[in-house]
Amino acid sequence: MVPFAIGSETAGSITYPAARCGVTALRPTFGTVGRTGVMSISESLDKLGPFCRSAVDCAVVVDIVRGRDPDDPSSKDSSIDDPFLVDISKLTVGYLDDAEME
């Protein structure tokens, strides 16, 4: 219904709904997005992140809302590197054949 929404995460409030609702969400590292004006549940755990239609949309939204907030001392300046510049031929991927899938 909307191109994006901002959610707050303290203990799964971004990741759990996204896993069940068919949307893409991004839970940024603590301090990436300022929390001024947000009702705090746990000062040291609260994070803000977008719910979007795709990962690219999440990257665009976080790129716009990230950065230092003068009213939130825990926020910080941060940069987002272009994920398409990563040389995936140098990545190592691990998996378990017999992992339990629940």
N, C-alpha and C positions, 0 to 999 in steps of 0.2 A: 504494500500500500504506500510505502514511503521509500525514498532512495537510501536513507540511512537513519539510524537512531543511535543515541549514546546511552550506554548502560554502565552501571557501576559494578565492580567486582570486589567482593571481600572474601568470599569462600565459594566461588563457583557461579556467581550470578551472571557472568558473561558466557563462560564456557558451557555450562550445562544447558541453558536454553538453546544455544546455537546448535548443540549436538542433537537436539530433539526437534527443532523447528524447521530445519532445512535452510537456514540462513548462514552466512559466514560472519564470524566475529573475530575480533582481535583483542587480546588482553595484553596491553603494553606493559613494559617494565615499570615498576613503581617509580613515580616522579616524572614520567614522560609527559603526562597530561595533567595540568593543574586541576585542583579540586575545589576551587573557590565557588561558593554557592551551592555545594552539594552537601546533603545531610550525611555526616560522617557516622559510620557504624564502628569502625575500628581505625583509628588514626594512622596506624602503621601498616595496615593491610589494604585499605581502599585504593582502587585503581579505576580509571575511566577508560572505556574503549568503545569502538563502534560495532554496531550490527549492520551489515550491508548485504547486497545481493551477490558480491563476489570478493575475492581476495584483493583484486586491483582496487575496487571501491574502498575497501578497508584501508589500504595503503594511502589512498588519496585523502581520506578523511583524517587519518592520524597525522599525515603530513601537515594538514591545515591546523589542527588543534594542539599539536605537541609544542613543547617549549617552556621556557621559564615564565612562571606566573608570579608577579611581585607580591600577590596576596597569599601565596601558598609556599611557605619556606621549604617544603619537601620537593617542590618541582625543580626541574633542571633543564638546561638547554641540551638538546639531543639531536642527532642527525639520523636520517634514514638513508642507508646506502641502497643503490639500485640493485634489487635482487637478481636482475637479469645479467648483471656483470659478473656474477659468481661462476667460476669454472667448475661445472658439476662433474667433470671427468676426474677431479681431484678429491671428490667427496667419498667417504666410506659409509656404506649403509649396512646396518646389521639387523638381523631378524632371527626369530626362533621358529623352526618348523613345527615344534610341538607346543607352542604357547597356547594357553587356554584363552578362548575368545568368549567373553561374556558380554 
